[in-house]
Amino acid sequence: MQWRRLVLLCLPALILGAILRFSLLTALPEGYYGPDSNSYFDTTSALWLKHEWDMGPKRRWVYPLLLIPTPILPGRNVATIAVVQHIVGLLVSVIGIGWITLNLTRRPTIWVPLVAIFVAIWPRMVWYEQEVVAESILLDSIILTMALAFPVQRLREPKRLFWFLMAAALIIAIKPHGRPIWIGLMISAVLLAGWPWRWSKPCWGALALSLVVILTTGSSKQGPWLLLSSSLPLVDPDHGKWPEYRAVLKPFIEEARADLSQYPWKQARYKKMLVESGENLQLGPVWQEMLKERKKTKFLRVCNDLAHDAILHSPFTYAQMVLRKIGAVLADQDAGTFMAPRAFWKSQLDDNEERWMKHPDEMKLLYEMDENAYLSLAEQRRKQREWYEPWVYHFDHAFSWMKASRGEARKLYLHPAWFGLLALFGFLTCLRPSRWRETSPLWLALGFYLGLIFGIGDAVSRYLQPIEWIGLIFVALGLDWLLGLVWREEPVPEEVES
């Protein structure tokens, strides 16, 4: 009965979400082959074109494996991927988040349909179902795992706990970015299911599987470099280990330090500078000699030492910088921009221009057409204007978490938005003594993810996509609590069955 009730409450959202996705796929049948897409599709192209197996640690396991059979499926590969991601994404996100909301709110008849509708049409979630990257199924796996944690009293059952741990292992098998969420979920599992030594043997096996996946995925060559770019303004250019490299970085450290409030919008430039090669090098021959090393072990050691030294000497300033980066991505209001055909194809043509020159066979396998046909298709599609474009634009600007405005000298400043304040209020209600344990899967996963991902990486709005939906549930929880202050007569809680 509960599942039937859930589906009925989510039905309006499923209909609205299906209409939006059908319209998007009608306008843009081809999925977006973005800057990172080829690194996932490499395994497929190597297998079908060269009959070789190639799966590097950075893009290992689930998503590249799912792409392998696309050449034998009906329809063009890039279109098939988008259709499947939209169907799975709509069903998992609406039903899964609806289930979580059903279990956490006292008046689910009000909040489940509202939250589900927001989820179904949330531009960032819809867009990454269109792009050939792992973000869409990463989000699906996170929602599935969270849904298995509710109702929380069921997590003490060995069978439910086992499937919760297996789903958590799936998160990190899809993308290493899921590790902070996995950490938060493991802590919440201890809070809700008891100490691990009381868990069953199958649960220990699922936990061991997660550790194996963690050890066999992800590139160790990125962390130190990204961390240095995140802490660059705090590096002491005159004192400490590796003085020759500190001297090379000194002018850029001073430049970045000149206005720390603007660093979230500038970090990408310094990130690229640290690993640049070719002509017009900014860091000179001393830095380049270190980069020429085949395994770059010294480069990684230098980045790691400089970054940790900077953070240890200025931890509070570093924390402020991380919070500003989080604020910068929360202020992003362009999630649905690429859903407009003219913007989609302008960016797609730019991304694929070099790929057609260097890897024409891979592009033919993906699009199942030659370059001339591809360009003709792009020219035809980019002239379209769709009904949903103004609606998506206004939605993005109306329901943003933060606002960014320009001041003197075109500097960007962050301000809280009303929707973000509602989410913050809802989060604070989760920390009440009667609720903190029950809601821990949400806020622990969110906290670890934001802190670790933006503590190391730069202000990329794509990083927000896996956990943004948690803010929608926080809004519902805060308003549900407020409504309870006015509406004293609370309904009798119903037994929620899995």
C-alpha positions, 0 to 999 in steps of 0.5 A: 500500500505504501508503494502505491501511495508513493507512486500516486504522490509522485505521479504529477512529477513523473508526468511533468518530468517526462514532458520536459525530457521528451521535449528536450530529446525531441529538440536534441536527440543527440546526447552532449559529448562534453570535455570529459566524455571521451575519457569514458568512451575510450574503453568502448572505442578501443574495444570496437575499433582496435579490439584492445582493452583499455580502462585507466584507473581514473575512469574505471568500472561501471560507466565505461562498462555500461557504454561498451554495448552501445554500438550494437543497440538501435539508434545512434550511440550518442542518442541511445545513451541520452535516452536511457539516462533520461528514463532511468534518471527520472524514475530513480530520482523522483521515486527515490527522493519521494521515498526519502521525503515520505519517511522524513516528513510528518505531512508527506501528502503535501511535501512528497508531490512538491519535492518530487516536482522540483526534482523532476524539472531541476535543470542541473539534474535534467542536463546531466542526464543529457551529457555522456558523463557518469554524473547521471548514474552517480546521482542515481546510485546516491539516491538509491543508497540513501533510499535504502537507509529509510525508514532508518529502523530497518537498517538494523536488519542484516539484509537491509544493511547488506544492500545499503552497503552494496549500493554504497560500494556502487557509488564509488565504483561509478566515480571516485568523486563519490568517496566523501559521500561513502564516508558520510554514509558509513558513519551514518550506518554506524549511528543507525545500525550499531558498531561494525563488529556487530554486523553480519559476515555478508555486510563485512564482505560488502564493506571489503568490496568498497575498500577494494573499489577505492584502492583500484579506482581514481588517479593519484596524479591529480589530488596534490596538484588540485590541492595546491591550486586550491591553497596557492594564495596561502603558500609562503613564497620565501620560506620553507621546503622547495625554495626554488619552486616557491620562487617560481610561484612567488609572482602568481602567489602574490597576484592570487593573494591580492584579492582572496574574495575573488579567487573562487572565480580565478582558480581555474586559471592557476590550476591549468598553469601548474600543469601547462605545456607547450608554448608561452609557458608561465612558470618557466624552465625550472618548473617544466623540468619537473613536469617532464618526468614520466611519472611526475613523482617529484611534481606531485611531492612538491605540490603536496608539500607546498599545499599542506604547508600552506593549509597548516599555517593558515587553516582558518583562511583556507576554510574561508576560501573553501566556503567561498568556492562552495558559495560560488557554485551555489550561485551558479544559475546557468545549469539549463543554458545548454538545453537551448539548441543554439547554446548546445550546438555552439559548445558541442561544435567547439568541443568536437572540432579537434576530436574530428581531426585527431580521432575521426573513427571514434567520432564516426562510431559515436555519431554513426555519420561522417563529419560533413553529415555531423556539421549539417545536422548541427547547422539544422538543429542550432536554428531551433528555439524550444518552448521550455527555454524561457521557463528553464531560464526563469526557474534557474534564477528564481530557485537559486541557493545563492546570488552573485552580483558585480560591484566595483571593478566588476568584482563578484560578491555573494549574497544569500538567496531566499531558497538557500536560506530555507534550505539552511533553516531546514538543515538546522532543524535536522540537528535537533536532538530528536532528528539528528540521527534519523537525518544523518545519512543526508547531512553527513554525506552532504558535509563530507562531500562539500568539504572534501570536493571543494577543499581540493577541487575548484569551483566547478558547478558540475560538482554540485549535481550529486548532492544538490537534491538534498537541499530540496529535502531540507527545504521541505523538512524546515517548512514541515517543522514550521507548519507543525508549529501552527498545525498542532494536530499532527497526523498519526504516523503510518507504518512505512514498509520497504 
